[in-house]
Amino acid sequence: MRSGRRCPGSTVSQGEHSPAAERAVRPDLGTYQGRRVRVLVDRPLGSRHPRYPDLIYRLNYSYLPRTLGGDGQPIDAYVLGVGAPVAEARGVVVAVVVREDDVEDKLVVGVGGRRYGADEIRTLVAFQERFFRTRIEMAPGDGSSAAPNEAAEPAQDTRSS
């Protein structure tokens, strides 16, 4: 284990796995690329992270019901194209945020048909993804994957646990 600090957006400490994640298989979220989905928002735009109140959600953060992510919980998704807090959204999976140093990846759901580039997505999700080494995998036909996040280590969390 590299450290015992908790990472915002993850249910586990960096470098360790929860009991549910031990049983879960990291799904290939690429199979969702281009699919229309309905997500339920559990952390609306402007809300604070439940364990890290300094982290404010700059997007609606949601999950895909009746799925299982790498952390043993439903698959998480960022919702793009909605400028107000909402309870649910319907859109198309336009990308996957692949976390190279965590047990789960995240879907990126676009609402309203707007196209997003990988660099724009990286900027929009950076409020939370800055704590991880990530790469953006775009849906087929939407461009190639963006270069990985070059940060070698996640930002240091100076709060006490």
Backbone as CSV, one residue per row, in Angstrom:
resi,resn,N_x,N_y,N_z,CA_x,CA_y,CA_z,C_x,C_y,C_z
1,MET,0.846,-1.171,0.000,0.000,0.000,0.000,0.892,1.235,0.000
2,ARG,0.615,2.166,-0.935,1.431,3.369,-1.021,1.136,4.355,0.088
3,SER,-0.116,4.490,0.462,-0.477,5.393,1.554,-1.847,5.017,2.067
4,GLY,-2.202,5.558,3.215,-3.503,5.270,3.794,-4.502,6.382,3.571
5,ARG,-4.159,7.402,2.773,-5.100,8.504,2.609,-6.225,8.112,1.656
6,ARG,-7.367,8.668,1.921,-8.528,8.408,1.074,-8.521,9.392,-0.079
7,CYS,-8.953,8.919,-1.210,-8.996,9.745,-2.401,-10.438,10.128,-2.706
8,PRO,-10.741,11.419,-2.895,-12.095,11.813,-3.251,-12.551,11.079,-4.503
9,GLY,-13.790,10.603,-4.479,-14.337,9.904,-5.623,-14.062,8.420,-5.603
10,SER,-13.333,7.958,-4.623,-13.064,6.538,-4.489,-13.555,6.088,-3.125
11,THR,-13.985,4.859,-3.045,-14.484,4.348,-1.779,-13.389,3.696,-0.965
12,VAL,-12.171,3.684,-1.484,-11.068,3.015,-0.796,-9.883,3.951,-0.681
13,SER,-8.981,3.635,0.237,-7.727,4.360,0.320,-6.898,4.007,-0.898
14,GLN,-6.096,4.945,-1.327,-5.258,4.688,-2.475,-4.367,3.484,-2.199
15,GLY,-4.356,2.549,-3.127,-3.506,1.379,-3.000,-4.124,0.229,-2.231
16,GLU,-5.346,0.374,-1.709,-5.995,-0.739,-1.019,-7.358,-0.971,-1.640
17,HIS,-7.982,-2.073,-1.305,-9.267,-2.431,-1.887,-10.267,-2.720,-0.793
18,SER,-11.526,-2.351,-1.033,-12.594,-2.650,-0.083,-12.972,-4.119,-0.216
19,PRO,-13.644,-4.701,0.794,-14.095,-6.091,0.673,-14.980,-6.304,-0.557
20,ALA,-15.863,-5.334,-0.853,-16.717,-5.471,-2.041,-15.870,-5.468,-3.311
21,ALA,-14.826,-4.640,-3.344,-13.972,-4.581,-4.520,-13.177,-5.865,-4.681
22,GLU,-12.857,-6.529,-3.567,-12.136,-7.802,-3.653,-12.954,-8.818,-4.433
23,ARG,-14.289,-8.762,-4.282,-15.167,-9.706,-4.975,-15.545,-9.236,-6.363
24,ALA,-15.487,-7.931,-6.604,-15.919,-7.373,-7.881,-14.831,-7.550,-8.938
25,VAL,-15.266,-7.624,-10.159,-14.353,-7.680,-11.291,-14.421,-6.315,-11.952
26,ARG,-13.268,-5.764,-12.273,-13.257,-4.454,-12.922,-13.880,-4.599,-14.310
27,PRO,-15.055,-4.024,-14.504,-15.731,-4.192,-15.790,-15.065,-3.372,-16.895
28,ASP,-15.250,-3.814,-18.119,-14.769,-3.074,-19.289,-15.840,-2.046,-19.638
29,LEU,-15.648,-0.821,-19.198,-16.653,0.212,-19.438,-16.704,0.651,-20.892
30,GLY,-15.724,0.237,-21.682,-15.743,0.549,-23.108,-16.979,0.007,-23.801
31,THR,-17.587,-1.033,-23.232,-18.799,-1.595,-23.834,-19.985,-0.636,-23.740
32,TYR,-19.884,0.375,-22.882,-20.946,1.374,-22.757,-20.779,2.524,-23.753
33,GLN,-19.613,2.629,-24.383,-19.346,3.735,-25.304,-20.428,3.827,-26.373
34,GLY,-20.980,5.025,-26.546,-21.994,5.264,-27.571,-23.400,4.841,-27.181
35,ARG,-23.567,4.215,-26.028,-24.895,3.770,-25.597,-25.650,4.883,-24.892
36,ARG,-26.960,4.889,-25.094,-27.834,5.820,-24.385,-28.119,5.209,-23.019
37,VAL,-27.955,6.007,-21.956,-28.131,5.513,-20.593,-28.941,6.502,-19.761
38,ARG,-29.494,5.990,-18.680,-30.164,6.810,-17.666,-29.346,6.664,-16.400
39,VAL,-28.960,7.801,-15.816,-28.174,7.790,-14.584,-28.926,8.531,-13.490
40,LEU,-28.686,8.114,-12.244,-29.265,8.766,-11.078,-28.168,9.588,-10.409
41,VAL,-28.452,10.844,-10.155,-27.455,11.763,-9.599,-27.497,11.681,-8.081
42,ASP,-26.354,11.298,-7.490,-26.279,11.261,-6.029,-25.414,12.379,-5.467
43,ARG,-24.670,13.050,-6.322,-23.877,14.217,-5.906,-24.101,15.316,-6.952
44,PRO,-25.127,16.136,-6.733,-25.477,17.158,-7.722,-24.416,18.247,-7.878
45,LEU,-24.458,18.887,-8.993,-23.615,20.041,-9.284,-23.664,21.000,-8.099
46,GLY,-22.492,21.412,-7.609,-22.409,22.354,-6.492,-22.400,21.721,-5.122
47,SER,-22.654,20.421,-5.024,-22.654,19.763,-3.716,-21.228,19.471,-3.261
48,ARG,-21.095,19.162,-1.996,-19.789,18.859,-1.413,-19.622,17.346,-1.265
49,HIS,-18.385,16.910,-1.390,-18.079,15.496,-1.198,-18.410,15.129,0.248
50,PRO,-19.025,13.960,0.494,-19.427,13.624,1.861,-18.273,13.476,2.857
51,ARG,-17.100,13.057,2.400,-15.958,12.908,3.322,-14.942,14.034,3.186
52,TYR,-14.976,14.763,2.080,-14.015,15.835,1.815,-14.781,17.109,1.464
53,PRO,-15.280,17.827,2.459,-16.153,18.980,2.198,-15.501,20.096,1.389
54,ASP,-14.179,20.108,1.270,-13.527,21.111,0.436,-13.664,20.798,-1.053
55,LEU,-14.022,19.554,-1.376,-14.199,19.162,-2.777,-15.650,19.422,-3.171
56,ILE,-15.831,20.357,-4.079,-17.163,20.725,-4.563,-17.339,20.165,-5.965
57,TYR,-18.461,19.501,-6.196,-18.731,18.891,-7.499,-19.055,19.964,-8.523
58,ARG,-18.256,20.016,-9.555,-18.427,20.995,-10.626,-19.274,20.441,-11.768
59,LEU,-19.687,19.185,-11.603,-20.592,18.514,-12.539,-21.567,17.695,-11.704
60,ASN,-22.684,17.325,-12.291,-23.549,16.338,-11.654,-22.822,15.002,-11.717
61,TYR,-22.721,14.335,-10.575,-22.006,13.067,-10.453,-23.043,12.008,-10.129
62,SER,-23.021,10.936,-10.868,-24.135,10.006,-10.829,-23.668,8.561,-10.861
63,TYR,-24.643,7.671,-10.930,-24.341,6.251,-11.071,-25.358,5.609,-12.003
64,LEU,-24.960,4.504,-12.566,-25.791,3.737,-13.482,-26.461,2.617,-12.670
65,PRO,-27.779,2.710,-12.462,-28.451,1.705,-11.633,-28.280,0.287,-12.191
66,ARG,-28.343,-0.672,-11.296,-28.295,-2.100,-11.632,-27.015,-2.491,-12.367
67,THR,-25.898,-1.859,-11.984,-24.590,-2.226,-12.528,-23.643,-2.445,-11.361
68,LEU,-22.477,-2.963,-11.657,-21.477,-3.194,-10.624,-20.124,-2.732,-11.147
69,GLY,-19.547,-1.738,-10.472,-18.233,-1.218,-10.841,-17.121,-1.960,-10.132
70,GLY,-15.915,-1.531,-10.381,-14.740,-2.161,-9.803,-14.637,-2.040,-8.298
71,ASP,-15.408,-1.131,-7.697,-15.397,-0.971,-6.240,-16.527,-1.736,-5.564
72,GLY,-17.274,-2.523,-6.341,-18.386,-3.280,-5.778,-19.667,-2.478,-5.664
73,GLN,-19.667,-1.235,-6.102,-20.821,-0.342,-6.090,-21.253,-0.097,-7.543
74,PRO,-22.428,0.536,-7.765,-22.826,0.845,-9.141,-21.772,1.692,-9.861
75,ILE,-21.724,1.561,-11.168,-20.767,2.305,-11.995,-21.077,3.792,-11.907
76,ASP,-20.048,4.598,-11.644,-20.184,6.050,-11.526,-20.095,6.718,-12.887
77,ALA,-20.704,7.908,-12.978,-20.672,8.662,-14.235,-20.677,10.165,-13.963
78,TYR,-19.883,10.872,-14.752,-19.948,12.327,-14.789,-20.988,12.695,-15.834
79,VAL,-21.800,13.727,-15.551,-22.827,14.178,-16.489,-22.396,15.524,-17.062
80,LEU,-22.213,15.578,-18.367,-21.832,16.814,-19.057,-23.050,17.383,-19.786
81,GLY,-23.099,18.704,-19.904,-24.148,19.349,-20.682,-25.374,19.742,-19.884
82,VAL,-25.291,19.654,-18.558,-26.400,20.065,-17.695,-25.832,21.091,-16.722
83,GLY,-26.308,22.331,-16.820,-25.740,23.414,-16.029,-26.413,23.680,-14.705
84,ALA,-27.273,22.760,-14.252,-27.970,22.927,-12.974,-28.005,21.579,-12.271
85,PRO,-28.167,21.587,-10.946,-28.296,20.318,-10.233,-29.558,19.578,-10.692
86,VAL,-29.443,18.268,-10.903,-30.573,17.441,-11.314,-30.571,16.143,-10.508
87,ALA,-31.690,15.441,-10.513,-31.803,14.165,-9.800,-31.465,12.982,-10.693
88,GLU,-31.662,13.152,-11.995,-31.331,12.090,-12.946,-31.073,12.730,-14.296
89,ALA,-30.489,11.945,-15.189,-30.194,12.442,-16.530,-30.197,11.274,-17.506
90,ARG,-30.484,11.596,-18.755,-30.400,10.624,-19.847,-29.472,11.217,-20.890
91,GLY,-28.568,10.395,-21.360,-27.634,10.870,-22.362,-26.869,9.704,-22.953
92,VAL,-25.824,10.038,-23.686,-25.014,9.045,-24.381,-23.630,9.002,-23.739
93,VAL,-23.117,7.807,-23.532,-21.765,7.657,-22.996,-20.790,8.084,-24.096
94,VAL,-20.080,9.181,-23.828,-19.171,9.751,-24.821,-17.711,9.412,-24.536
95,ALA,-17.428,8.943,-23.324,-16.045,8.629,-22.967,-16.023,7.822,-21.671
96,VAL,-14.846,7.280,-21.395,-14.585,6.604,-20.135,-13.326,7.208,-19.538
97,VAL,-13.386,7.562,-18.257,-12.196,7.993,-17.531,-11.602,6.724,-16.924
98,VAL,-10.446,6.338,-17.417,-9.780,5.129,-16.940,-8.783,5.533,-15.869
99,ARG,-8.989,5.023,-14.681,-8.085,5.300,-13.554,-7.050,4.183,-13.491
100,GLU,-5.830,4.555,-13.724,-4.758,3.562,-13.736,-4.274,3.197,-12.339
101,ASP,-4.666,3.976,-11.333,-4.220,3.725,-9.965,-5.389,3.606,-8.989
102,ASP,-6.513,3.089,-9.466,-7.679,2.877,-8.622,-8.419,1.645,-9.138
103,VAL,-9.387,1.173,-8.381,-10.105,-0.044,-8.747,-11.302,0.209,-9.651
104,GLU,-11.631,1.480,-9.897,-12.800,1.754,-10.724,-12.545,2.861,-11.729
105,ASP,-13.246,2.760,-12.846,-13.226,3.772,-13.887,-14.571,4.498,-13.848
106,LYS,-14.700,5.572,-14.619,-15.921,6.383,-14.603,-16.436,6.577,-16.024
107,LEU,-17.757,6.526,-16.186,-18.363,6.875,-17.464,-18.481,8.389,-17.569
108,VAL,-18.509,8.889,-18.784,-18.794,10.299,-19.049,-20.024,10.310,-19.949
109,VAL,-21.112,10.890,-19.447,-22.387,10.901,-20.149,-22.656,12.307,-20.658
110,GLY,-22.844,12.430,-21.966,-23.165,13.711,-22.581,-24.665,13.839,-22.782
111,VAL,-25.205,14.981,-22.378,-26.633,15.264,-22.519,-26.778,16.374,-23.551
112,GLY,-27.726,16.237,-24.448,-28.002,17.306,-25.399,-27.291,17.185,-26.727
113,GLY,-26.538,16.145,-26.936,-25.936,15.900,-28.241,-24.659,16.665,-28.557
114,ARG,-24.173,17.474,-27.644,-22.935,18.213,-27.880,-21.749,17.256,-27.894
115,ARG,-20.786,17.533,-28.752,-19.574,16.721,-28.805,-18.510,17.345,-27.910
116,TYR,-17.771,16.498,-27.233,-16.695,16.925,-26.342,-15.409,16.262,-26.787
117,GLY,-14.325,17.002,-26.740,-13.019,16.428,-26.999,-12.424,15.868,-25.719
118,ALA,-11.454,14.991,-25.869,-10.827,14.361,-24.708,-10.185,15.391,-23.783
119,ASP,-9.535,16.399,-24.344,-8.900,17.412,-23.496,-9.942,18.227,-22.731
120,GLU,-11.067,18.522,-23.367,-12.129,19.255,-22.679,-12.714,18.415,-21.542
121,ILE,-12.918,17.127,-21.789,-13.429,16.238,-20.741,-12.445,16.193,-19.581
122,ARG,-11.157,16.057,-19.893,-10.143,16.025,-18.829,-10.236,17.280,-17.965
123,THR,-10.417,18.439,-18.576,-10.536,19.689,-17.830,-11.797,19.700,-16.974
124,LEU,-12.915,19.238,-17.520,-14.187,19.261,-16.791,-14.194,18.333,-15.583
125,VAL,-13.493,17.201,-15.660,-13.501,16.239,-14.546,-12.294,16.395,-13.621
126,ALA,-11.429,17.347,-13.907,-10.191,17.517,-13.132,-10.443,17.844,-11.661
127,PHE,-11.577,18.446,-11.330,-11.854,18.769,-9.922,-11.733,17.530,-9.043
128,GLN,-12.013,16.357,-9.591,-11.902,15.118,-8.827,-10.799,14.211,-9.364
129,GLU,-10.639,14.148,-10.657,-9.675,13.217,-11.251,-8.222,13.647,-11.048
130,ARG,-7.985,14.858,-10.576,-6.611,15.298,-10.324,-5.922,14.444,-9.259
131,PHE,-6.691,13.689,-8.501,-6.136,12.839,-7.461,-5.669,11.481,-7.986
132,PHE,-5.851,11.240,-9.279,-5.562,9.940,-9.877,-4.766,10.093,-11.164
133,ARG,-4.102,9.005,-11.559,-3.496,8.918,-12.892,-4.582,8.383,-13.813
134,THR,-4.969,9.180,-14.784,-6.094,8.801,-15.647,-5.762,8.980,-17.118
135,ARG,-6.587,8.344,-17.917,-6.594,8.621,-19.351,-8.062,8.643,-19.778
136,ILE,-8.353,9.379,-20.825,-9.713,9.502,-21.338,-9.817,8.650,-22.588
137,GLU,-10.738,7.701,-22.582,-11.005,6.878,-23.763,-12.305,7.370,-24.374
138,MET,-12.203,7.850,-25.601,-13.356,8.409,-26.293,-14.163,7.320,-26.975
139,ALA,-15.461,7.604,-27.181,-16.316,6.695,-27.934,-15.811,6.635,-29.374
140,PRO,-15.984,5.497,-30.039,-15.546,5.388,-31.440,-16.126,6.516,-32.282
141,GLY,-15.285,7.090,-33.118,-15.718,8.185,-33.974,-15.627,9.544,-33.330
142,ASP,-15.299,9.621,-32.037,-15.201,10.900,-31.334,-13.760,11.345,-31.133
143,GLY,-12.838,10.689,-31.795,-11.431,11.052,-31.644,-10.696,9.997,-30.847
144,SER,-9.392,10.137,-30.790,-8.577,9.142,-30.085,-8.501,9.460,-28.606
145,SER,-7.991,8.524,-27.853,-7.818,8.731,-26.418,-6.839,9.862,-26.166
146,ALA,-7.089,10.602,-25.130,-6.168,11.668,-24.740,-4.960,11.056,-24.064
147,ALA,-3.879,11.770,-24.086,-2.678,11.315,-23.383,-2.996,11.178,-21.908
148,PRO,-2.328,10.250,-21.241,-2.582,10.078,-19.809,-2.274,11.346,-19.029
149,ASN,-2.928,11.470,-17.893,-2.636,12.544,-16.954,-1.190,12.341,-16.518
150,GLU,-0.386,13.342,-16.681,1.045,13.199,-16.453,1.456,13.243,-14.990
151,ALA,0.519,13.525,-14.088,0.867,13.567,-12.671,1.305,12.187,-12.210
152,ALA,2.501,12.090,-11.697,3.026,10.796,-11.269,2.328,10.301,-10.015
153,GLU,1.996,11.203,-9.127,1.316,10.842,-7.884,0.125,11.778,-7.703
154,PRO,-0.951,11.296,-7.086,-2.087,12.164,-6.809,-1.682,13.311,-5.885
155,ALA,-2.456,14.377,-5.944,-2.208,15.514,-5.060,-2.267,15.065,-3.608
156,GLN,-1.451,15.672,-2.783,-1.423,15.324,-1.381,-2.655,15.849,-0.673
157,ASP,-3.267,15.014,0.149,-4.408,15.414,0.962,-3.840,15.806,2.321
158,THR,-3.958,17.061,2.680,-3.363,17.542,3.920,-4.329,17.478,5.096
159,ARG,-5.583,17.044,4.836,-6.557,16.920,5.941,-6.254,15.665,6.736
160,SER,-6.576,15.704,7.997,-6.401,14.506,8.826,-7.609,13.606,8.636
161,SER,-7.401,12.313,8.773,-8.480,11.337,8.541,-9.460,11.309,9.662
